[in-house]
Amino acid sequence: MSKYEIIIYWSEEDQVFIAEVPELPGCAADGATYKVALTNVEVIIQEWIETAKELGRPIPEPKGRLVFA
């Protein structure tokens, strides 16, 4: 499990839960249920980090919600 903040909300337009990771630009997933969206975004976080490493891009340290409050 990652230490990055995950924001999950219902999208009326898409009829799915959306899970976003604000500290990792473009990192998001969806799911038919809250739990599925959370499971999916955990996979996407790992893929985001792996891709950033392969491309030699910086990986932000998890800072948590106080950064965005």
C-alpha atoms as a printed R data frame, in Angstrom:
   type eleno elety resid chain resno       x      y       z
1  ATOM     1    CA   MET     A     1   0.000  0.000   0.000
2  ATOM     2    CA   SER     A     2   1.321  3.416  -0.959
3  ATOM     3    CA   LYS     A     3   1.566  6.439   1.299
4  ATOM     4    CA   TYR     A     4   0.236  8.865  -1.287
5  ATOM     5    CA   GLU     A     5  -3.015 10.678  -0.654
6  ATOM     6    CA   ILE     A     6  -5.885  9.242  -2.679
7  ATOM     7    CA   ILE     A     7  -9.071 11.206  -3.314
8  ATOM     8    CA   ILE     A     8 -12.092  9.100  -4.271
9  ATOM     9    CA   TYR     A     9 -15.372 10.542  -5.482
10 ATOM    10    CA   TRP     A    10 -18.442  9.501  -7.448
11 ATOM    11    CA   SER     A    11 -18.674 10.705 -11.056
12 ATOM    12    CA   GLU     A    12 -22.310 11.094 -12.001
13 ATOM    13    CA   GLU     A    13 -21.286 11.644 -15.625
14 ATOM    14    CA   ASP     A    14 -19.271  8.411 -15.861
15 ATOM    15    CA   GLN     A    15 -21.309  6.422 -13.306
16 ATOM    16    CA   VAL     A    16 -18.141  5.197 -11.574
17 ATOM    17    CA   PHE     A    17 -15.983  6.078  -8.603
18 ATOM    18    CA   ILE     A    18 -12.865  8.043  -9.583
19 ATOM    19    CA   ALA     A    19  -9.657  7.719  -7.541
20 ATOM    20    CA   GLU     A    20  -7.046 10.452  -8.047
21 ATOM    21    CA   VAL     A    21  -3.545 10.855  -6.623
22 ATOM    22    CA   PRO     A    22  -2.858 14.622  -6.530
23 ATOM    23    CA   GLU     A    23   0.870 14.247  -5.840
24 ATOM    24    CA   LEU     A    24   1.405 12.139  -8.981
25 ATOM    25    CA   PRO     A    25   0.260 14.160 -12.023
26 ATOM    26    CA   GLY     A    26  -2.172 12.265 -14.216
27 ATOM    27    CA   CYS     A    27  -2.372  9.332 -11.813
28 ATOM    28    CA   ALA     A    28  -5.998  8.225 -11.574
29 ATOM    29    CA   ALA     A    29  -8.208  5.161 -11.904
30 ATOM    30    CA   ASP     A    30 -11.874  4.304 -11.697
31 ATOM    31    CA   GLY     A    31 -14.124  1.484 -10.587
32 ATOM    32    CA   ALA     A    32 -17.744  0.475 -10.279
33 ATOM    33    CA   THR     A    33 -17.397  0.509  -6.476
34 ATOM    34    CA   TYR     A    34 -15.327  2.523  -4.015
35 ATOM    35    CA   LYS     A    35 -13.267 -0.566  -3.189
36 ATOM    36    CA   VAL     A    36 -12.600 -1.405  -6.857
37 ATOM    37    CA   ALA     A    37 -11.509  2.179  -7.562
38 ATOM    38    CA   LEU     A    38  -9.115  2.014  -4.603
39 ATOM    39    CA   THR     A    39  -7.693 -1.341  -5.719
40 ATOM    40    CA   ASN     A    40  -7.262 -0.066  -9.278
41 ATOM    41    CA   VAL     A    41  -5.506  3.140  -8.247
42 ATOM    42    CA   GLU     A    42  -3.043  1.211  -6.059
43 ATOM    43    CA   VAL     A    43  -1.950 -0.665  -9.208
44 ATOM    44    CA   ILE     A    44  -1.759  2.571 -11.196
45 ATOM    45    CA   ILE     A    45   0.402  4.211  -8.507
46 ATOM    46    CA   GLN     A    46   2.966  1.418  -8.826
47 ATOM    47    CA   GLU     A    47   2.874  1.634 -12.626
48 ATOM    48    CA   TRP     A    48   3.262  5.430 -12.464
49 ATOM    49    CA   ILE     A    49   6.341  5.077 -10.244
50 ATOM    50    CA   GLU     A    50   7.859  2.331 -12.433
51 ATOM    51    CA   THR     A    51   7.348  4.420 -15.570
52 ATOM    52    CA   ALA     A    52   8.862  7.514 -13.944
53 ATOM    53    CA   LYS     A    53  11.926  5.472 -12.943
54 ATOM    54    CA   GLU     A    54  12.311  4.069 -16.468
55 ATOM    55    CA   LEU     A    55  12.129  7.581 -17.928
56 ATOM    56    CA   GLY     A    56  14.475  9.035 -15.326
57 ATOM    57    CA   ARG     A    57  11.825 11.401 -14.006
58 ATOM    58    CA   PRO     A    58  11.636 12.526 -10.377
59 ATOM    59    CA   ILE     A    59   9.224 10.723  -8.053
60 ATOM    60    CA   PRO     A    60   7.624 13.016  -5.474
61 ATOM    61    CA   GLU     A    61   7.839 11.989  -1.842
62 ATOM    62    CA   PRO     A    62   4.391 11.408  -0.294
63 ATOM    63    CA   LYS     A    63   3.461 14.482   1.736
64 ATOM    64    CA   GLY     A    64  -0.176 13.807   2.564
65 ATOM    65    CA   ARG     A    65  -3.226 15.975   2.804
66 ATOM    66    CA   LEU     A    66  -1.684 18.923   4.608
67 ATOM    67    CA   VAL     A    67   0.032 19.902   1.368
68 ATOM    68    CA   PHE     A    68  -3.338 20.549  -0.264
69 ATOM    69    CA   ALA     A    69  -5.281 21.901   2.733
